């Protein structure tokens, strides 16, 4: 039995750990060949995919740098010859300082914009040529519950993830003629290394508050996102574009 993504090539950014690593592993399990990109070393992610019988290659990727994004796409084309799926997962989150909006560090603010917003733009620009050549593709942008629910003391993060939804909607309208679908996934806080870093010593309290605000009262794990990503990457969603799918345990309803 072949997987839903047999023969497809999927680029996953921020793939060294956490959600990005999970996306890479699960897409590969469905038959996709993986290009794992990150500023961190993706060797473990690549090794795990290969050990499970899949295909993967790792690339050094700084999404805020257009030359780095172009090199990532070139590497994908050199190894696999096409790009069908892009998962724009890379983002600044875990290491953010946060604080009242008027006291946020301007340098940190700009860094969030460069990675979380411009990084999405750069990666989309890098892959659109190959996607057009093969007659279409799927771009999956990772937003956040913070974009629609609001997240106090992290205005830069929440704003950047709201921008991701705006990018998704506008690109979906622009790229429909190319049969490139663009959708977003907006999760609640997922139990990853980044979430642990973000909440620090307040993690246990945050986990309780988050779970209690959901209809399904359990904290999200990395695997809870994978099914939605596979759906959007596959032909099962071939007539779905411009949508933001909330994977938040039923916190907000769009």
C-alpha angles and dihedrals in degrees: 000000000000123000126250091254101044110152095013126120117219126194113205119189122205087026100149096090147350119016095354091056091048092050091051093050095046095045089050090050087059091054104267121139107233133223105192114198131183143135083243122069111276094196094114093049092049092047092050092051092049093045088056090053098262135121123249142156127192127221133186104244134182103182092197089064115073093202090056091050091049090050089051092054091045090052091050091051093046093052103035107013098230146040120221104162135034121190108194097203104138112109144143109254119117099054098045117126099210127183139146110338096245091053100048113127108257091216091054090046091055093045090054090051092048095052105029098041110017089039091061091048092049095050092047090052091049096054103034095086095055091043092053090049092058093043101256147340146188127266115193116192119196111224125163144237084248089072095063104022098041129240118221120217092019102072093147092056095043092047093049091052091048087054089054089061090050091050090049095053096044095045091047089059093043098046100041090095087059092049089241108142119209121196137158134221118207114194131184116237107311120207099252136130088265093056091049089052093045096053098031113175090359092063098106093049091045092051091054094047093047095048093047091053092057129085087224100050104211130096115254119254125201093259091059090073099046098081092055092048092050091048093052092045094050135071088254086085097039092132097042118099139145093028132134112210114202113217096181107120090260102307099137130014119214 
